[in-house]
Amino acid sequence: MGLAIIAPNKSAEEINAWTGVFKEINPTLDLQVFPDIKDKEAVEVVVLWQHPKGILHDFPNLRLVCSMGSGVDHIMADYYPENVPVTRIVDPRLTFSMTNYVVMGVLNFHRQILRYIKDNQSKTWDMSQPEIPVSVGVMGVGELGGDVLDKVAGLGFPVVGYGNSPKSSFRHPYYYGNQLQDFLNEVNLVVCLLPLTPKTVGFLNKDFFKKCQKGTYLINVARGKHLLEEDLIPAINEGFISGALLDVFQKEPLPAAHPFWEHDKITVTPHIASITNHKAAAPQIMENYNNLMAGKPLINQISKTQGY
């Protein structure tokens, strides 16, 4: 059984790091790397990240599709055989990094660090309103969102969660579905960690922003397609949104001419909130490779109907 890596946007150094772990686990592994995949019929497992659309048609014996990260929207948006399972990466280090990034954003907004950086540059001594009261709402309360809620609550901030479906028990206040307005009434800082599904594409749009409390701050660390980018700056100009910390974008790298770069209330980071560690991720893929060969259940398999 052969395995192929298809990740054209990753550097040769990154790919070599992945192949090194795969070969260390299984020295006899039949491993091919895009674009040099010579024997497509031998490929039964593909490992993907931002793959060329439609390429899965090329593998007649495909049995398993593995994401190289926690996200699977790049897979769900493309064709793949209906009976082929899809898995993702679950890594405590991903959670650690994501939570720390969001906590940084919450504290920077709460203590107005960006304002003080500007004051530093202009030599302005302004002691007014050194803290903004913050209530944090997290949309998407899976493993990542749940940990963010726990850590932010541990710092003493009020927190509220929001998701697609009801939960019989949840350790924090929680809203779901059509209770979005109730959720937004409770918070003035919104963290988007929603999975990307047909229902959540463009979820952060002008109608959403108008439902927010005036001056709400936005942190988007989920996917770029959650945000209708053309709606954000008008929402800031109209006062619905006070600013944003954005780590993901519809097109990456963010084009140099994009207005987000120049806006003084938008902070851009280059999709670094949470980075997959190949030393933690590759063994999970190899475990599923071995499980598939042995007819055992897969780990971290996603629900195709839910999209995550």
Disulfide bonds with the S-S distance in Angstrom:
none
